[in-house]
Amino acid sequence: MTESSIPWAGCIGIVLAGGQSRRMGRDKALLEYGASTLLRHQVDTLAQICGRVVVSGDYAGYDCLRDIRPGMGPLSGMHAAAKRFSAHALLFLPVDMPAMTAPALRKLLAHGGPCHFDRQPLPCLFPDAPALATAIENMWHFGEAGNAVHALHRAMASQMLVFSEAMAFENINTPEHWKRFKPSIES
C-alpha cells in the first residue's frame, strides 16, 4: 500500500501493548493469533489506515516507544506518543482487542476530531497531540486516576461515535476469555 492510498498518512497508529498482562498470566501481545501474534495482527490492522505504526511497549522487531512515566496504564503509552509525535494525529488501538477492524477504525479517522466509540474508551483518535499530552499531565497533576481513559475523553471533549458491532470490542484479558474468543477466529 502506498502512502498516498492511506487515508490519513500523517496519522500515527499506536498499538497500546505496554501493560503487565497480570490477569492473562503471560504477555497478551505474544498470544498466537492466526499465523502470527496479537501484536502483529494489530500492527497490520493499523498499517492499513495509518502512515506509520508504533508499538507502545518493548518488542524486538517493531518500531517501539517506551513510557516516559511507566505504571499509569494506557495513559502512559498515550502520553509518551503525544510527547514524541507532537505534530501528528494519533490513533490508539489496544493490543488485546483483535476483532477491531481497519474499516471500523476508519470511522474514527473520518470523524477527524477527538473521538471514540460508544462501547469503549479505546480505540480512539486524538488529532491534537500537544493538547493530549497537556490533558494527561493535568490529570496526573490533579490525581485523576480512576477510569483514566474515560476522564481523558471528558477533558478532551471527545465525541462518542455509535458503533453497533459488539464483537469488535471483545477485549482479551484472561486465559478463560482467550479460550472463548479463540474458536471464533479459528472457524
N, C-alpha and C positions, 0 to 999 in steps of 0.2 A: 504494500500500500504506500503510495507516495504521500509526502507531507501535504500536498495540495488537495488530496482527496479526503483528508481527515478534517471533520467539521470544525474543530477548534484546535488547530495545530499549535496555537500559543498556550493552550491549556495543558497543565501537567497533571497527569493521573498519579495519585498516591495510593499505594496499597498499604493499608494500616496492618502491619504484621509484627509489631514490636511488643505485643503482650506476653504475659508469662504462661498462658495456656494451663493455668492451675487446675481448672475443672476437667480439662481433657486429659491431663496427666502426661502429655507429651506435646511437642510443638505442632500446633494445628496447621501451620503453613506447610509443613512437610508431609502431611497426610497424603496418601496415594489417591489421586483423582484422575480417572481415566488412565492414560498412558504416562501421566506425569504427577504433579503435586497440586494442592490447592493454590499455593503461591504462584506457580507457573500459569495456572488457569486464570487467576485474577489479573496477573500482568498481561496476559494475552487479551483478556477482555478489555482492559483499559487501552491497550495499544491499538485497538480498532477505532478509537474515537479521540485519542489524545496524541499530541505530537511527541510527548516524552512520558515515560512511566518510571516512577521511582518507588522503591520499597522502603517504608518506614520500619526499620529493623536492621539486622546484621546477617545477611545471607550471601555467601560466596556466589559469584557469577551474576549478580544483579546490581543495578545502579541503586545503591542504598544510602540512607540518610539516618544518622544517629540522633537520638533525642538530645536536646540541649538541657532539658530538665526531666530526667527519667522518673518513672514511677507515678505519673499523673494520668494514666490511662490513655485513651485515644487523643486527649488534648496534647500530650507530649509530642506525638508524631505530627499532629496538625500544626502545632506551634513551630516545630523545627522546620517544617515545609514552608510555612508562611514567612519565616525569617530568611530562609535560604533562597526562596523563589519569589521575592517581593514584587517582581514585575509581571507575574503570571497569574492567571486564574488557576484555581486548584480544585480538582475533583477527587474526593476521598471515597475509597471503597474498602471495607473491611475484608481481610483475608478469609474470614470464616463465613462469608455469605456467597457461596459458589453458584447459587441459582440466579443471581442477579446478572442480567444480560446487557450487552452493549446497546441494543435498541432501547431498553428501559433507561439506561444512563443518558442516552441522547436526549431524553425528555428534560433532564436537569440542565443539560447544556442549552437546549432550545429556550428554556426559561430565561437564562442569561444572568439573573441576579442570584443573591444568596438563596438557596433552596434545598429542600429535602422532600422525601415522600411522606405521606401522611401516616404510614405504618411504623416508621423507624426514623431516628435522627441521622442514621447513616444508611446508605451513602448520601453524600451531599456535595454541593458546589458552593465555593466561595470565590467570586471573581476578583475581590479586592484583598490581596494577601496582606498588605500592611495593616488594614483595618482588622483583619482576622487576628494577626499577631497581637495587636493592641488589646482587642477584646479578651483574648485568652490571658494575657498578662494582667489585665484588670481583674478578671475572675480570680486568678491566683492571689493577687494582692489583697482582695477583699474576702478571701476564703470561701468562695463559692465552689464547693467540691461535689455536693450531691447532684445527681443527674446532670453531670457537667456538659454533655453534648447538647442536651435539651436547653440548658441555661445559655449556652453559646448561641444557639439558634435564636433565642429570645433577644440576646444582646445584639445580634447582627440583623434583627428584623427579617429573618429568613421566611420565605413563603413555603407553605406545605402544599405539595402537589398531590392530587388524588392519583392513586395507582392501585388498581384492583387485583393484580396478580399476586396473591398472598404467598405462593410458593417461592417467589423471587426473594422474599425476606427471610427464608429459612436461615437460621443462624446456628452454626455448628459449634457447640460449646462443651459437650460431654461425650464420652465414648458411646453412651446409650443413644444419644441423638444422632451421632455419626452412623451407628448401625441402622437406625431407622431411615436416615437420609440416603445412605449409600445404595440400597436396592433400587431407589428411584432413578439413579444415574446409570445403573448397570443394565437396566431393561431397555 
